[in-house]
Amino acid sequence: MVILEALGSVLLGLALSWAALRRLPDRLPAQRVVYPAGSLGALFGAYLTHTALGTGHLLGTLLGALFVAAVTLSLLIRPATRRLRRSAAA
């Protein structure tokens, strides 16, 4: 059961990383950074949720993995390229 949770969480992290790269390609770093960050974030989220809930909660563990992976990937997002220019007098 734990192997299934770990494998499912890594696959969810990779899928979320792929979706983030498709949606925000110019605001994320290189793929070699995004894919490991998403999968490791999901694996850590699965571990954290499995520790909190215990065994037998596969759906809850996968939801926790998805949440932590999304938070991890959101930390990689850079600001948009449009910046406000301030005048020298301000």
N, C-alpha and C positions, 0 to 999 in steps of 0.2 A: 504493500500500500504506500509506503513512504517513497519507494522508487517511482511509482506512478505520479505521486505529488511532485517530486523533483523534476521528472521528465516533462510533465504537463506545465509546470511553472516556467521552465526554460523555454519551452515552445511558445508559451504565451508572451514571454519577454521578447523573444525574437520576432513574433508577429507584431507586437506593439512597436518595436523598433523599426520594422519595415514600414508600418503605417505612418510613423512619425517622419521617417525619411522621405516618404512619398508626399506627405502633406506639407512639410516645412524643410525642403532641401537646402535653402539658402540660409536658414537660421540655425542649423545644427552643424556640429563639427563633422569630421570625416566618418565614413561608415565603420572603419576599424575601431572607432571609439564608441559609436552609438550602439552597435550590436552587442558588444560585451557588457556595456553599462545596463542595457535593458535586460539581458538575460541574468546577469549577476544581481541586479535589483530585484528581479522576480524570484530568484532562488533565495535571496535573503528574506524577502517577504513571505515566501512559503515556510521557511524555517521559523520566522517570528510568529506567524499565524498558527503553525502546527504546535509550537510550544505553548501558545496561549490557549488554544482550543482543545488540544489533545488529539488522539487518533480517532478516525471515523468521521471526520468532517472534511471530506474531499472538496466539496464545492466552496466551503468557507475558506479553506486553505488556498485554493486557486484564486478566489476573489481577493484575498489579502495579498497574494503574489502579484496580481494584476495592479492593484492599487500602489504598492511600493515601487513596482517597475515604472508606472506612470509618473510617480513623484520623482524618481531618479532621472528619468528622461527629461522631465520638465526643468530640472536643474541645468541641463546642457543647452537649453535654448538661449540663443544670443538675442540681444535687442534688434529691432528692425534697423535697416540701414538709414532710414530717414531720421535725421537729427535736427533739432531746433537750433537755429543759429541765433546767438544773442549779440546784441550790439555792444560795442566797446564802452558805451556810456553806462550800460546797465551793470 
